[in-house]
Amino acid sequence: MTLTLRALGKTYAGRRVLADVSVELAAGGYTCVMGASGSGKTTLLRIVAGLERQDAGSVLLDGRAIDDLPAERRPLHTLFQDYALFPHLSALDNVAFAPRLLGVRDPELTARARALLRDVGLDMSFETRKPAAMSGGEQQRVALARALAGAPRWLLLDEPLAALDRPLRAGLRRLLRDLARRRGLGCLHVTHDPEEALALADRLLVFGGGALLAAGAPAELYAAPPSLEVARLLGEVTREPGGDGWLRPEHLRLGESGATGVVRSLACLGDRWEVEVEIAGRVHLSRSPTPPACTPGAAVALAWDPARVLRFAAPPA
Ligand SMILES: Nc1ncnc2c1ncn2[C@@H]1O[C@H](COP(=O)(O)OP(=O)(O)OP(=O)(O)O)[C@@H](O)[C@H]1O
């Protein structure tokens, strides 16, 4: 089902939160939504879910407006950061909740809920456990199984992994991507995390000040962002030594020749190294996968490929 947002607008107490947002999202596509805090991402998701009413524009599924359809009748399911499981129900009963409402009965009901728990990587020991006896990652897996149980056409995800620590996040991210792809499920996923957006999305929407600033393939927007704001949302940038452009830190290399400066600091970030180099009073950031052969205070040179320099028009005054 194609999801179309047509000229959506929303104002809260005289303040415009979304302005004329139009975009068409293909069935089965994985779209991530990024933007600074307060840029209207959650509001957009809530409007699509039917939890909030827009002031202008329309939400359409396969070309048919669903604006008058209450949230529970839309073929969508929303996954929240805080899981929102029913605390008094076991994992199995949480998952069985929607199909039961739809009239599915045992033994089909239990079989279906069990299969879904298995699909999200939870073994039989979870069936009788209630949310309070589960970790955050396990609860989010149950929430995902519950979301899938109603066979939605679109999954709306509002920072679903934000409360989890890094290794858990990576595991759930892969699970989400695999489940969505295997089921041809469309996903609209709000995240602050560029790594998450780059890993999951085949399409990225970037919001700023309630408007759509950029839309495209995440890797392309990372490599060629249309503005400094979009560039920064997707990762760090550092100034071009001696110039007015910008570079991704991994494109600024410590070498034998180039712009010379002094090492200010060195840090190992696990899978990469980060070096701050000061040139003419400005600090530049260089990242590499291998340990740099320098120490703080040493004189070094920075080199870069001019084709990697990002240049942006000055923002409107
Ligand atoms: N019910 C409401 N009443 C009044 N203002 C609201 C309401 N809901 C949201 N807002 C305001 O609308 C703006 C956009 O909020 P929204 O939650 O959509 O932003 P966001 O991009 O999701 O932010 P964050 O990344 O911090 O979650 C914010 O300034 C927020 O304070």
The ligand as an ORCA input file, in Angstrom:
! r2SCAN-3c Opt
* xyz 0 1
  N      -0.119     18.593     21.952
  C       0.728     19.619     21.764
  N       0.401     20.879     22.138
  C       1.223     21.928     21.923
  N       2.430     21.824     21.321
  C       2.817     20.602     20.922
  C       1.991     19.444     21.118
  N       2.643     18.357     20.602
  C       3.822     18.828     20.122
  N       3.921     20.169     20.309
  C       5.069     21.008     19.893
  O       5.261     20.830     18.514
  C       6.648     20.821     18.182
  C       6.988     19.552     17.432
  O       6.863     18.459     18.318
  P       7.237     16.979     17.897
  O       7.050     16.119     19.095
  O       6.489     16.595     16.679
  O       8.776     17.159     17.535
  P       9.886     16.041     17.292
  O      10.588     16.414     16.039
  O       9.283     14.683     17.351
  O      10.824     16.298     18.547
  P      11.744     15.276     19.394
  O      12.817     14.860     18.450
  O      12.249     16.118     20.510
  O      10.867     14.153     19.839
  C       7.383     20.974     19.511
  O       7.772     22.302     19.648
  C       6.353     20.589     20.541
  O       6.577     21.294     21.753
*
